Amino acid sequence: MSKISRIQIYDKLDTIQIPGTDISPIKFKGVKGLDIGEDGNVEVRIELPSQAKGHEEGFEKAVKDVLMTVEGVQTVAVTLKVQDKAYGQVEQQNLLPNVTHPILVGSGKGGVGKSTVTVNLAVALAKAGYRVGLMDADLYGPSIPTMFAIHEQPLSNEKGQIIPFEKQGVKLISIGFLLEDDSPVLWRGPLLHKAIQQFMKDVDWGELDFLLIDLPPGTGDVQLSVAQSTRVSGAIAVSTPQDVALIDVKKAITMFRKLQIPLLGVVENMSYFRCTDCGHIHHIFGGNTTMDTGDKLAAEVLGKIPITVAIREGGDDGVPVMILSPESEAATVFNSIAKKIAERLQS
């Protein structure tokens, strides 16, 4: 009988996928023991993530079937242990114990109005009577100071915590409050992570019902740092209707799901333009197609925000459209989205 190679065994196990994941027991580092007898009897002990619970029998059969193809193997005994922890689960702290519902707002790409949506949803929630904060986590391109017309640095309290600005009923913090004008942020992962954690534990947020966290574009270090640093109640994805934007927001949605953060829905920004003279709707970025944003993303569209001069003026002048034009079509949609979010998270 030929000698059975451990490498052969590992190579075979590497061809099997753990149920509920896209990873093999080898790459998961779940093989905790392997005994190969001279008589060709193989015993293997494997730990699996929680996604495999309920699928042990099928996985055991797959292991036996694949190992029996190795030359010299006569019998295979498999011992399985399913962990409580899921594969891909982020090791998490909770640096926001006094915030009931931290909510992420992401886009996957820049230029889709993510910060505009975040600002106006925060104001809409505050106007509805909730205690609301907004954390500008877009460290490379902070726009919250401009959108609220705040150009000074925050003070600190007797505990050394930063006192967030409060405007339109929303508590605010941004790296933009702490930098000189036009100063770029040239930080890598560890410094970004530290900044995010400081915005959580070193800011005097008080008791909040909602904290909206305005993420930078993409799916990088900041997003992961936020997910690691607090228990997130849900995420909102922001996109414009054209396909090139939807391609990128799909990546953001996939990131939220991999981090096990519930997707509350998608906000379609710059959805259409309503002519002020005749009332006709123009779909400047597409969207008036047989397959709309919700279908393409397999996600609920929470609301469709029109392109209006008031939104642009409000962003430039530091007065959100929810304040500048509270009876406008855009403000009505923002109020509707805020109501859906609050009802969903408080149900």
C-alpha positions as CSV (number, residue, x, y, z in Angstrom):
1,M,0.0,0.0,0.0
2,S,1.4,3.4,-1.0
3,K,2.1,6.0,1.6
4,I,-0.7,8.6,1.9
5,S,0.5,12.1,1.7
6,R,-0.9,14.8,4.1
7,I,-0.5,17.3,1.2
8,Q,-2.8,15.2,-0.9
9,I,-5.4,15.2,1.8
10,Y,-5.2,19.0,2.3
11,D,-5.3,19.5,-1.5
12,K,-8.5,17.5,-1.7
13,L,-10.1,19.3,1.3
14,D,-9.3,22.6,-0.4
15,T,-11.6,21.7,-3.2
16,I,-14.7,21.5,-0.9
17,Q,-16.8,24.6,-0.1
18,I,-18.1,25.1,3.4
19,P,-22.0,25.3,3.2
20,G,-23.2,28.9,3.3
21,T,-19.7,30.4,2.4
22,D,-17.4,30.7,-0.5
23,I,-14.4,29.2,1.3
24,S,-12.8,25.8,1.8
25,P,-12.1,24.3,5.2
26,I,-8.4,24.7,4.4
27,K,-8.6,28.4,3.7
28,F,-10.9,28.8,6.7
29,K,-8.2,27.1,8.7
30,G,-10.8,24.8,10.1
31,V,-8.8,21.5,9.9
32,K,-7.9,21.0,13.5
33,G,-6.6,17.4,13.3
34,L,-5.5,14.8,10.8
35,D,-4.5,11.3,11.5
36,I,-3.4,8.9,8.8
37,G,-3.0,5.2,9.8
38,E,-0.7,2.8,8.1
39,D,-3.7,0.7,7.2
40,G,-5.2,3.5,5.1
41,N,-7.6,4.7,7.7
42,V,-7.9,8.5,7.8
43,E,-9.4,10.6,10.6
44,V,-10.0,14.3,10.2
45,R,-11.3,16.9,12.7
46,I,-12.8,20.0,11.2
47,E,-14.3,23.2,12.7
48,L,-16.9,25.0,10.7
49,P,-18.4,28.5,10.9
50,S,-22.0,29.0,12.0
51,Q,-23.3,29.2,8.4
52,A,-22.7,25.4,8.2
53,K,-25.1,24.6,11.0
54,G,-27.8,22.2,9.7
55,H,-25.6,21.1,6.8
56,E,-23.2,18.9,8.7
57,E,-24.4,15.6,7.2
58,G,-24.0,16.8,3.6
59,F,-20.6,18.3,4.4
60,E,-19.3,15.1,6.1
61,K,-20.4,13.1,3.0
62,A,-18.5,15.5,0.7
63,V,-15.3,15.2,2.8
64,K,-15.6,11.4,2.8
65,D,-16.3,11.2,-1.0
66,V,-13.3,13.5,-1.9
67,L,-10.8,11.8,0.5
68,M,-11.7,8.3,-0.8
69,T,-10.4,9.4,-4.2
70,V,-6.9,9.7,-2.7
71,E,-4.8,6.6,-3.5
72,G,-4.3,4.3,-0.5
73,V,-7.2,5.6,1.6
74,Q,-9.4,2.8,2.8
75,T,-11.8,4.5,5.3
76,V,-12.5,8.1,6.3
77,A,-13.8,9.2,9.7
78,V,-14.9,12.8,10.1
79,T,-15.5,14.8,13.3
80,L,-17.2,18.1,12.9
81,K,-17.6,21.0,15.3
82,V,-19.7,24.1,14.3
83,Q,-18.6,27.4,15.9
84,D,-21.0,30.0,17.2
85,K,-19.2,32.6,15.1
86,A,-20.0,33.2,11.4
87,Y,-17.4,33.3,8.7
88,G,-16.9,36.9,7.7
89,Q,-18.2,38.2,11.0
90,V,-16.4,41.4,11.9
91,E,-14.8,41.5,15.4
92,Q,-16.8,44.3,16.8
93,Q,-16.7,46.8,19.6
94,N,-19.4,49.2,20.5
95,L,-18.0,52.7,20.9
96,L,-21.5,54.2,20.7
97,P,-23.4,52.7,23.6
98,N,-25.7,55.7,23.9
99,V,-26.8,55.7,20.3
100,T,-29.8,53.5,19.7
101,H,-29.5,53.3,15.9
102,P,-26.2,54.0,14.1
103,I,-27.0,54.1,10.3
104,L,-24.4,54.0,7.5
105,V,-24.9,56.0,4.3
106,G,-22.7,54.8,1.5
107,S,-22.5,55.1,-2.3
108,G,-19.7,53.1,-3.8
109,K,-18.7,56.1,-5.9
110,G,-18.5,59.8,-5.6
111,G,-20.7,62.5,-7.1
112,V,-24.0,60.9,-6.5
113,G,-25.1,63.3,-3.7
114,K,-24.5,60.9,-0.8
115,S,-23.7,63.7,1.7
116,T,-26.7,65.8,0.5
117,V,-29.0,62.8,1.2
118,T,-27.4,62.2,4.6
119,V,-27.7,65.9,5.6
120,N,-31.4,66.2,4.6
121,L,-32.4,62.8,6.1
122,A,-30.7,63.8,9.4
123,V,-32.7,67.1,9.4
124,A,-35.9,65.3,8.5
125,L,-35.5,62.9,11.4
126,A,-34.7,65.8,13.8
127,K,-37.8,67.7,12.6
128,A,-39.8,64.6,13.3
129,G,-38.8,64.8,17.0
130,Y,-35.9,62.4,17.2
131,R,-32.5,63.0,18.8
132,V,-30.1,62.9,15.8
133,G,-26.4,63.1,15.1
134,L,-24.4,63.1,11.9
135,M,-20.8,61.9,11.8
136,D,-18.9,62.9,8.7
137,A,-16.7,59.8,8.1
138,D,-15.7,61.0,4.6
139,L,-12.2,61.9,5.9
140,Y,-10.7,62.6,2.5
141,G,-13.5,64.8,1.2
142,P,-15.6,66.2,4.1
143,S,-18.5,68.3,2.9
144,I,-20.6,68.6,6.0
145,P,-19.0,71.9,7.2
146,T,-20.0,73.5,4.0
147,M,-23.5,72.0,4.0
148,F,-24.2,73.4,7.5
149,A,-22.1,76.6,7.0
150,I,-19.8,75.9,10.0
151,H,-16.3,77.3,9.7
152,E,-14.9,77.2,13.2
153,Q,-13.4,74.5,15.4
154,P,-15.4,72.7,18.1
155,L,-14.8,73.1,21.8
156,S,-14.1,70.4,24.4
157,N,-15.8,69.7,27.7
158,E,-14.3,69.1,31.1
159,K,-13.8,65.4,30.3
160,G,-11.7,66.3,27.3
161,Q,-14.4,65.2,24.8
162,I,-15.2,67.2,21.7
163,I,-18.5,69.0,21.9
164,P,-20.3,68.4,18.6
165,F,-21.8,71.4,16.8
166,E,-25.6,71.4,16.8
167,K,-27.5,72.9,13.9
168,Q,-31.0,72.4,12.6
169,G,-31.5,70.0,15.6
170,V,-28.6,67.7,14.4
171,K,-25.4,67.2,16.4
172,L,-22.4,67.3,14.0
173,I,-18.8,66.2,13.8
174,S,-16.4,66.3,10.8
175,I,-12.7,66.2,10.2
176,G,-13.4,69.4,8.3
177,F,-14.0,71.2,11.5
178,L,-10.5,70.4,12.7
179,L,-8.5,71.2,9.5
180,E,-7.2,74.4,8.0
181,D,-9.0,75.3,4.7
182,D,-7.9,73.2,1.8
183,S,-5.6,71.0,3.9
184,P,-5.6,67.5,2.4
185,V,-5.9,64.3,4.6
186,L,-2.9,62.1,3.7
187,W,-3.6,59.2,6.0
188,R,-3.4,55.5,5.6
189,G,-5.4,52.7,7.2
190,P,-4.2,52.9,10.9
191,L,-4.7,56.6,11.2
192,L,-8.1,56.5,9.5
193,H,-9.1,53.8,11.9
194,K,-8.0,55.9,14.9
195,A,-9.8,58.9,13.6
196,I,-13.1,57.0,13.2
197,Q,-12.8,55.6,16.7
198,Q,-12.1,59.1,18.1
199,F,-15.2,60.4,16.4
200,M,-17.2,57.8,18.3
201,K,-15.7,57.6,21.8
202,D,-14.1,61.1,22.1
203,V,-17.2,63.1,21.0
204,D,-19.9,64.0,23.6
205,W,-22.8,62.7,21.6
206,G,-25.1,62.2,24.6
207,E,-28.2,60.1,24.1
208,L,-29.2,59.7,20.4
209,D,-32.0,57.9,18.6
210,F,-30.2,58.0,15.3
211,L,-26.6,58.7,14.3
212,L,-26.2,58.9,10.5
213,I,-22.6,58.1,9.4
214,D,-21.7,59.6,6.1
215,L,-19.2,57.2,4.5
216,P,-16.6,58.1,1.9
217,P,-17.0,56.6,-1.6
218,G,-15.8,53.1,-2.2
219,T,-15.4,50.0,0.0
220,G,-12.2,50.6,1.9
221,D,-10.6,51.1,5.3
222,V,-13.1,53.6,6.7
223,Q,-16.1,51.4,6.0
224,L,-14.4,48.5,7.7
225,S,-13.3,50.6,10.7
226,V,-16.9,51.8,11.3
227,A,-18.3,48.3,11.1
228,Q,-15.6,47.1,13.6
229,S,-16.2,50.0,16.0
230,T,-20.0,49.9,16.7
231,R,-23.1,47.8,16.3
232,V,-24.7,49.2,13.1
233,S,-28.5,49.0,12.8
234,G,-28.6,49.4,9.1
235,A,-27.3,50.9,5.9
236,I,-28.6,53.1,3.2
237,A,-27.1,53.1,-0.3
238,V,-27.3,56.2,-2.5
239,S,-27.1,56.2,-6.3
240,T,-28.1,58.1,-9.4
241,P,-30.2,56.1,-11.9
242,Q,-27.5,55.6,-14.6
243,D,-25.9,52.2,-15.0
244,V,-22.4,53.4,-14.4
245,A,-23.4,54.5,-10.9
246,L,-25.4,51.4,-10.2
247,I,-22.4,49.2,-11.0
248,D,-20.5,50.9,-8.1
249,V,-23.4,51.0,-5.6
250,K,-23.8,47.3,-6.1
251,K,-20.3,47.0,-4.6
252,A,-21.3,49.0,-1.6
253,I,-24.4,46.8,-1.1
254,T,-22.3,43.7,-1.3
255,M,-20.0,45.1,1.3
256,F,-22.8,45.8,3.7
257,R,-24.1,42.3,3.3
258,K,-20.7,40.7,3.8
259,L,-20.3,42.8,7.0
260,Q,-23.8,41.5,8.0
261,I,-25.2,45.0,8.1
262,P,-28.9,45.1,7.1
263,L,-29.7,47.1,4.0
264,L,-32.5,49.5,4.7
265,G,-32.8,50.3,1.1
266,V,-31.6,52.5,-1.8
267,V,-32.1,56.3,-2.3
268,E,-32.2,57.2,-5.9
269,N,-30.8,60.7,-6.0
270,M,-31.0,63.1,-9.0
271,S,-33.8,60.8,-10.2
272,Y,-35.5,63.3,-12.5
273,F,-36.0,67.0,-13.3
274,R,-39.5,68.5,-13.3
275,C,-39.7,71.5,-15.6
276,T,-40.7,74.6,-13.6
277,D,-42.7,75.9,-16.6
278,C,-44.7,73.0,-17.8
279,G,-44.3,70.4,-15.1
280,H,-42.9,67.8,-17.5
281,I,-40.5,65.2,-16.0
282,H,-37.2,64.7,-17.7
283,H,-35.1,61.6,-16.7
284,I,-31.7,63.2,-17.3
285,F,-29.7,60.3,-15.9
286,G,-32.0,57.6,-17.2
287,G,-34.2,55.7,-14.8
288,N,-37.3,55.8,-17.0
289,T,-36.6,52.3,-18.3
290,T,-38.3,49.0,-18.2
291,M,-36.0,47.9,-15.4
292,D,-35.6,50.5,-12.7
293,T,-33.0,51.0,-9.9
294,G,-34.7,48.6,-7.5
295,D,-34.8,45.8,-10.0
296,K,-31.2,46.2,-11.0
297,L,-30.0,46.2,-7.4
298,A,-32.5,43.7,-6.1
299,A,-33.2,46.2,-3.3
300,E,-36.0,48.4,-2.2
301,V,-36.0,52.0,-3.4
302,L,-36.8,54.1,-0.3
303,G,-37.4,57.2,-2.4
304,K,-36.5,59.1,-5.6
305,I,-35.1,62.6,-5.1
306,P,-35.5,65.1,-7.9
307,I,-32.9,67.5,-9.2
308,T,-33.8,70.9,-8.0
309,V,-32.1,74.3,-7.8
310,A,-33.1,74.5,-4.1
311,I,-31.1,71.4,-3.2
312,R,-28.0,72.8,-4.9
313,E,-28.4,76.3,-3.3
314,G,-29.0,74.7,0.1
315,G,-25.9,72.7,-0.1
316,D,-23.8,75.6,-1.2
317,D,-25.3,78.1,1.3
318,G,-25.3,75.8,4.3
319,V,-29.1,75.6,4.6
320,P,-30.4,72.1,3.8
321,V,-33.4,72.0,1.5
322,M,-35.4,70.6,4.4
323,I,-35.1,74.0,6.0
324,L,-34.7,76.2,2.9
325,S,-37.8,74.8,1.1
326,P,-39.7,72.6,3.6
327,E,-42.8,72.3,1.4
328,S,-40.9,71.4,-1.8
329,E,-41.2,68.1,-3.7
330,A,-37.7,67.1,-2.6
331,A,-38.4,67.8,1.1
332,T,-41.5,65.8,0.9
333,V,-39.6,62.8,-0.4
334,F,-36.9,63.2,2.3
335,N,-39.6,63.2,5.0
336,S,-41.1,60.1,3.5
337,I,-37.7,58.3,3.5
338,A,-37.0,59.4,7.1
339,K,-40.4,58.1,8.2
340,K,-39.8,54.7,6.5
341,I,-36.4,54.4,8.2
342,A,-37.7,55.3,11.7
343,E,-40.6,52.9,11.4
344,R,-38.5,50.1,10.2
345,L,-35.8,50.3,12.9
346,Q,-38.3,50.9,15.7
347,S,-40.7,48.2,14.8
